[in-house]
Structure formats: C-alpha cells, structure tokens
Amino acid sequence: MIEFKELTLEDSTKIKEIDRSEKINSIFQFQNGKLEKIKTGHECPNWTNQEIGKLENRFKSEIEKGGKAFGAFHDRKLVGFGLLSNKFRGKNKDRLQIDLMYVSREFRRQGIGTKIMEELSKEAKLRGAKYLYISSTETESAYNFYKNNGSELTGELDEELFKLEPLDIHLVKKL
C-alpha cells in the first residue's frame, strides 16, 4: 500500500531511497523550431553520492524558502516525491515551478506521479498560481508523463531555468 504525505525538511535524507535509474529509449530535442524525437537506447544509472548530496541540499533550500514537497511511501521507504518551488515565475508572476519530481523505477506507471502532481497542483492553486511551470528532462517518459497529466509546451520560456538546463523541455500546466 502506498501512503502519501507532505514531506518535511528532515525527509531530505530519504531522497537516496529513490531509484531514479531508467532505460531511455528516446529523448526529445528542439531542432529547427520543433520538438523532434531521437532514439537513444541507453541506461540512466541511479544517483551517485555526490548527486544525492546536491539533491538533498536543493530540497532543503527550497523547503526553507517556503516550498512544499509531497512524497509517496511504501513500507516507510520513499518511492516518489515532488517539490513545488515557492518562487513565482513568468511575466505575470502566476507560475510556480515543479522543482523536483521522481518516482522509483519499480513503482512507475502505478499512478504515484499523477497523485503527487495533483497534490502539487492543489498547493500551487492555494498559493494563487494559475500554472505549474515544468522544466522536464528531455526523456520521452518524462515528457509523456507531464503531457498526459495536462501539461503543454510553454510559449513563455523562463530564461533563468533555460540557462540552468538548456536541454530540458519547458512545459506549463494550467491549474
């Protein structure tokens, strides 16, 4: 059974319980002004200890600034989480970013990510946001997940986030 709950600052140490590994068959890239699907066929490994440390720090920093996170637990083990940023974005300052979103490999395609996204959407709406802003990895699975959960390519690119991860696919979800 999966239990969903709001995460606290102390839960940052549980991020290492997530298995982010994935077989990546295809990615998306912008070429000539359109999104093109490119076959890749490689395995993305789980995080290194250094990467886990960076994620924990990013998580803690965002929570300390007023962000909110929701997680999914199976037998007290974190198997999925999402982090909503506290910083409003966009020319109308009406977008809140999903800063981090992961579901462990063996728990994907079971509705966990969708439930977490619903919780993040509710929270963003409570805070006055009209959209979620998503800077997604370019993998086909990530793009399809967000698309299937009501997101679409944005017409208003966030330059700060684009500079941080220029290969990401930038989407918005209307709340």
C-alpha positions as CSV (number, residue, x, y, z in Angstrom):
1,M,0.0,0.0,0.0
2,I,1.2,3.5,-0.9
3,E,0.9,6.3,1.7
4,F,1.1,9.9,0.5
5,K,2.1,12.8,2.8
6,E,3.7,16.2,3.0
7,L,7.5,16.0,3.3
8,T,9.5,17.9,5.9
9,L,13.0,19.3,5.9
10,E,14.2,16.2,7.7
11,D,12.8,14.0,4.9
12,S,15.6,15.3,2.6
13,T,17.8,12.3,3.7
14,K,15.2,9.9,2.3
15,I,15.9,11.0,-1.3
16,K,18.6,8.4,-1.5
17,E,15.9,5.7,-1.2
18,I,14.6,6.6,-4.7
19,D,15.8,4.5,-7.6
20,R,15.9,7.0,-10.5
21,S,17.5,4.6,-12.9
22,E,15.8,4.1,-16.2
23,K,16.2,2.6,-19.7
24,I,15.9,5.6,-22.0
25,N,14.8,4.6,-25.5
26,S,14.1,8.1,-26.8
27,I,14.6,11.7,-25.9
28,F,13.2,14.9,-27.3
29,Q,15.2,17.9,-28.6
30,F,14.2,21.1,-30.3
31,Q,15.5,21.2,-33.8
32,N,14.6,23.8,-36.4
33,G,12.0,25.2,-34.0
34,K,10.1,21.9,-33.4
35,L,10.3,19.1,-31.0
36,E,11.9,16.1,-32.5
37,K,12.1,12.6,-31.1
38,I,15.5,11.0,-31.2
39,K,16.2,7.3,-30.5
40,T,18.9,6.7,-27.8
41,G,18.7,3.3,-26.2
42,H,20.8,3.8,-23.1
43,E,20.6,3.1,-19.4
44,C,20.5,6.1,-17.0
45,P,22.1,4.9,-13.7
46,N,21.0,5.7,-10.2
47,W,22.4,8.8,-8.4
48,T,25.9,9.0,-7.2
49,N,26.5,10.0,-3.6
50,Q,27.6,13.4,-4.8
51,E,24.4,13.8,-6.8
52,I,22.3,12.8,-3.8
53,G,24.1,15.4,-1.7
54,K,23.2,18.1,-4.2
55,L,19.6,17.0,-4.4
56,E,19.3,17.0,-0.6
57,N,20.7,20.5,-0.4
58,R,18.4,21.7,-3.2
59,F,15.4,20.1,-1.4
60,K,16.3,21.7,1.9
61,S,16.9,25.1,0.4
62,E,13.6,25.2,-1.3
63,I,11.7,24.0,1.8
64,E,13.4,26.6,3.9
65,K,12.3,29.3,1.4
66,G,8.7,28.2,1.7
67,G,8.4,25.5,-1.0
68,K,6.4,22.4,-0.4
69,A,7.0,18.7,-1.1
70,F,4.8,15.7,-1.2
71,G,6.0,12.1,-1.1
72,A,4.8,8.5,-1.6
73,F,5.9,5.8,0.8
74,H,5.8,2.0,0.6
75,D,6.7,0.3,3.8
76,R,8.2,3.6,5.1
77,K,10.5,3.8,2.2
78,L,10.3,6.9,0.0
79,V,9.3,5.7,-3.5
80,G,8.3,9.0,-5.1
81,F,8.3,12.8,-4.4
82,G,7.7,16.1,-5.9
83,L,8.9,19.6,-4.8
84,L,7.0,22.8,-5.5
85,S,9.1,25.9,-5.6
86,N,8.0,29.0,-3.7
87,K,9.2,31.5,-6.4
88,F,6.6,32.8,-8.8
89,R,7.7,32.9,-12.4
90,G,6.5,34.3,-15.7
91,K,5.8,37.8,-16.9
92,N,2.6,37.8,-14.8
93,K,4.2,36.1,-11.8
94,D,1.5,33.4,-12.0
95,R,3.5,30.2,-12.3
96,L,5.1,28.0,-9.7
97,Q,7.7,25.5,-10.7
98,I,7.8,21.8,-10.0
99,D,11.4,21.9,-9.0
100,L,12.0,18.1,-8.5
101,M,9.8,15.1,-9.3
102,Y,10.9,11.5,-9.2
103,V,9.3,8.0,-8.8
104,S,11.4,4.9,-8.1
105,R,11.8,2.6,-11.1
106,E,9.8,-0.3,-9.8
107,F,6.9,2.0,-8.8
108,R,6.4,3.9,-12.0
109,R,3.2,3.7,-14.1
110,Q,1.1,3.0,-11.0
111,G,-0.4,6.5,-10.6
112,I,2.1,7.7,-7.9
113,G,3.5,10.5,-10.0
114,T,0.0,11.6,-11.0
115,K,-1.1,11.7,-7.4
116,I,1.9,13.7,-6.4
117,M,1.3,16.1,-9.3
118,E,-2.3,16.5,-8.1
119,E,-1.1,17.5,-4.6
120,L,1.4,20.0,-6.1
121,S,-1.3,21.4,-8.3
122,K,-3.6,21.9,-5.3
123,E,-0.9,23.6,-3.3
124,A,0.1,25.9,-6.2
125,K,-3.5,26.9,-6.7
126,L,-3.9,27.6,-3.0
127,R,-0.9,29.9,-3.3
128,G,-2.5,31.8,-6.2
129,A,-0.7,30.3,-9.1
130,K,-2.6,29.9,-12.4
131,Y,0.0,27.5,-13.9
132,L,2.7,25.0,-12.9
133,Y,6.0,25.5,-14.8
134,I,7.9,22.4,-15.6
135,S,11.5,22.2,-16.8
136,S,11.5,18.5,-17.6
137,T,14.3,16.2,-18.5
138,E,14.2,15.5,-22.2
139,T,13.4,11.8,-21.9
140,E,10.4,10.5,-23.7
141,S,9.0,9.0,-20.5
142,A,9.2,12.3,-18.6
143,Y,7.8,14.4,-21.4
144,N,4.9,11.9,-21.9
145,F,4.2,11.8,-18.2
146,Y,3.7,15.6,-18.0
147,K,1.8,15.7,-21.3
148,N,-0.6,13.0,-20.1
149,N,-1.1,15.0,-16.9
150,G,-2.3,18.1,-18.7
151,S,0.9,19.9,-19.5
152,E,1.8,21.5,-22.8
153,L,4.9,23.2,-24.3
154,T,5.2,26.7,-23.0
155,G,5.1,29.8,-25.2
156,E,6.9,31.8,-22.5
157,L,10.3,30.3,-21.7
158,D,11.8,31.0,-18.3
159,E,15.3,32.2,-19.2
160,E,16.8,31.5,-15.8
161,L,15.7,27.9,-15.8
162,F,16.6,27.5,-19.5
163,K,20.2,28.7,-18.7
164,L,20.4,26.1,-15.9
165,E,19.3,23.2,-18.1
166,P,19.2,24.1,-21.8
167,L,18.3,20.6,-23.0
168,D,15.2,20.4,-20.8
169,I,11.7,20.5,-22.2
170,H,9.8,23.5,-20.8
171,L,6.1,23.0,-20.2
172,V,3.1,24.6,-18.3
173,K,0.1,23.1,-16.8
174,K,-3.0,25.3,-16.4
175,L,-4.5,25.0,-12.9
